[in-house]
Amino acid sequence: MKLSAWIGTATAAIATALLPACDMVNLPEIKPGITTASEVESRMGKPGFEFQNDDGSVTWEYSRQPAGTTCYMITINSNQIVEKMDQVLTEANYGKVRDGMSRDEIRRLFGKPASKVVFDNLGEDIWEWRIEGMPPMDETYFMVHFDLGSGGVKKTSKRVVQRG
């Protein structure tokens, strides 16, 4: 590996490792009803995706996938003030998934997945998010299975990778 490629890889790895630490400092400073959109952007950076809401507000996605286990959705109202902030990779949200939901609906619910894999033999497109698990030292993943024929949600599942 060339030195410049190695430096780029090392920098990306360090930045990924530090993101959760930055969240611990920045997230408590974001207060609904007080914090402005420009303050959010200066603390958190540009959002990974922006969802336009029917009421004129916008929701910014801050996914910490694939290395992290969180995805924050920060809703900014039409006055450019934070309306609400949610960590969306939760048991309550997993329970909101219904058969037939679209990929767009699932992206809006959970943010960008850590991975997407198509299994032609199963007729499925599986999106996966790394999530908080029990016990914490194991890696836990939440998966949404889309039917390749209809394009809608077929089922959900979880998997655990045991460590040590």
C-alpha positions as CSV (number, residue, x, y, z in Angstrom):
1,M,0.0,0.0,0.0
2,K,1.3,3.4,-0.9
3,L,2.0,5.8,1.9
4,S,-0.7,8.3,0.8
5,A,-3.3,5.5,0.7
6,W,-2.2,4.3,4.1
7,I,-2.5,7.8,5.6
8,G,-6.0,8.2,4.2
9,T,-7.1,4.8,5.6
10,A,-5.6,5.6,9.0
11,T,-7.3,9.0,9.1
12,A,-10.7,7.6,8.2
13,A,-10.3,4.9,10.9
14,I,-9.4,7.5,13.5
15,A,-12.3,9.7,12.5
16,T,-14.8,6.8,12.7
17,A,-13.5,5.9,16.1
18,L,-13.9,9.5,17.4
19,L,-17.4,10.1,16.1
20,P,-19.1,8.6,19.1
21,A,-16.9,10.7,21.4
22,C,-17.9,13.8,19.5
23,D,-21.6,12.9,19.8
24,M,-21.2,12.7,23.6
25,V,-19.9,16.3,23.6
26,N,-22.2,17.8,20.9
27,L,-25.6,16.1,21.4
28,P,-26.2,17.4,24.9
29,E,-25.7,21.0,23.6
30,I,-28.5,20.6,21.0
31,K,-31.7,21.7,22.7
32,P,-35.1,21.6,21.1
33,G,-36.7,25.0,21.0
34,I,-33.4,26.8,21.4
35,T,-30.6,25.5,19.1
36,T,-30.6,26.8,15.5
37,A,-30.0,24.8,12.4
38,S,-26.6,26.6,11.8
39,E,-25.5,25.6,15.3
40,V,-26.5,22.0,14.6
41,E,-24.5,22.0,11.4
42,S,-21.4,23.6,13.1
43,R,-21.5,20.9,15.8
44,M,-22.5,17.9,13.8
45,G,-21.5,18.7,10.3
46,K,-23.6,18.4,7.2
47,P,-26.4,15.8,7.5
48,G,-26.1,12.5,5.7
49,F,-29.6,13.0,4.3
50,E,-32.4,15.6,4.5
51,F,-36.1,14.5,4.7
52,Q,-38.7,17.2,3.8
53,N,-41.7,17.0,6.1
54,D,-45.3,17.9,5.2
55,D,-45.4,20.7,7.7
56,G,-42.5,22.6,6.1
57,S,-39.9,21.3,8.6
58,V,-36.9,19.2,7.6
59,T,-35.3,16.2,9.3
60,W,-31.6,15.8,9.2
61,E,-30.1,12.3,9.4
62,Y,-26.9,11.7,11.3
63,S,-26.2,8.0,10.9
64,R,-23.2,6.5,12.7
65,Q,-23.3,3.3,10.6
66,P,-21.5,1.0,9.9
67,A,-19.1,1.3,12.9
68,G,-21.6,3.0,15.4
69,T,-24.9,1.8,16.8
70,T,-26.9,5.0,16.5
71,C,-28.7,7.2,14.0
72,Y,-29.9,10.6,15.1
73,M,-32.8,12.4,13.3
74,I,-32.9,16.1,14.1
75,T,-36.0,18.0,13.0
76,I,-35.6,21.7,12.2
77,N,-38.8,23.8,11.9
78,S,-39.5,26.5,9.4
79,N,-38.0,29.1,11.7
80,Q,-34.7,27.2,11.6
81,I,-34.9,26.0,15.2
82,V,-34.5,22.4,16.4
83,E,-37.9,21.0,17.0
84,K,-36.9,17.5,18.2
85,M,-34.0,15.1,18.2
86,D,-34.3,11.3,18.3
87,Q,-32.0,8.3,18.3
88,V,-34.0,6.1,15.9
89,L,-32.4,2.7,16.3
90,T,-34.6,1.6,19.1
91,E,-36.9,-1.3,20.0
92,A,-39.9,1.0,19.8
93,N,-39.0,1.9,16.2
94,Y,-38.2,-1.7,15.2
95,G,-41.8,-2.5,16.2
96,K,-43.1,0.1,13.7
97,V,-42.0,-1.9,10.6
98,R,-45.0,-3.4,8.7
99,D,-45.2,-5.7,5.8
100,G,-45.2,-3.9,2.5
101,M,-43.4,-0.7,3.7
102,S,-41.2,0.8,1.0
103,R,-37.4,1.3,1.1
104,D,-38.0,5.1,1.4
105,E,-40.3,4.6,4.5
106,I,-37.7,2.3,6.1
107,R,-34.8,4.8,5.3
108,R,-36.9,7.5,6.9
109,L,-37.5,5.4,10.0
110,F,-33.9,4.1,10.6
111,G,-31.6,6.2,8.5
112,K,-28.9,4.8,6.2
113,P,-28.2,1.1,6.8
114,A,-24.7,-0.2,7.5
115,S,-25.1,-2.6,4.6
116,K,-27.4,-3.7,1.8
117,V,-27.2,-7.2,0.3
118,V,-29.3,-8.8,-2.4
119,F,-30.0,-12.5,-2.2
120,D,-31.4,-13.5,-5.6
121,N,-31.9,-17.1,-4.4
122,L,-34.1,-16.0,-1.5
123,G,-35.8,-13.2,-3.5
124,E,-34.7,-10.7,-0.9
125,D,-32.8,-7.4,-0.6
126,I,-31.6,-7.2,3.1
127,W,-30.8,-3.9,4.8
128,E,-28.8,-4.2,8.0
129,W,-28.1,-1.8,10.9
130,R,-25.6,-2.4,13.7
131,I,-27.5,-1.7,17.0
132,E,-27.0,-1.8,20.7
133,G,-27.3,-5.4,21.9
134,M,-27.3,-7.5,25.0
135,P,-24.8,-8.4,26.1
136,P,-23.0,-5.1,25.0
137,M,-19.8,-6.9,24.0
138,D,-21.6,-8.8,21.3
139,E,-22.4,-7.2,18.0
140,T,-26.1,-7.1,17.3
141,Y,-27.7,-6.3,13.9
142,F,-31.3,-5.4,13.0
143,M,-32.3,-6.4,9.5
144,V,-35.2,-5.5,7.2
145,H,-35.9,-8.0,4.4
146,F,-37.4,-6.6,1.2
147,D,-39.2,-8.8,-1.3
148,L,-37.5,-8.4,-4.7
149,G,-40.8,-8.9,-6.5
150,S,-43.0,-6.4,-4.8
151,G,-40.2,-4.2,-3.4
152,G,-42.0,-4.0,0.0
153,V,-40.9,-5.2,3.4
154,K,-41.3,-9.0,3.8
155,K,-40.0,-9.4,7.4
156,T,-37.5,-8.3,9.9
157,S,-34.8,-10.2,11.9
158,K,-31.9,-9.8,14.2
159,R,-28.5,-11.5,14.4
160,V,-25.9,-11.5,17.0
161,V,-22.1,-12.0,16.4
162,Q,-20.6,-13.2,19.7
163,R,-17.2,-11.7,20.6
164,G,-14.6,-13.1,23.0
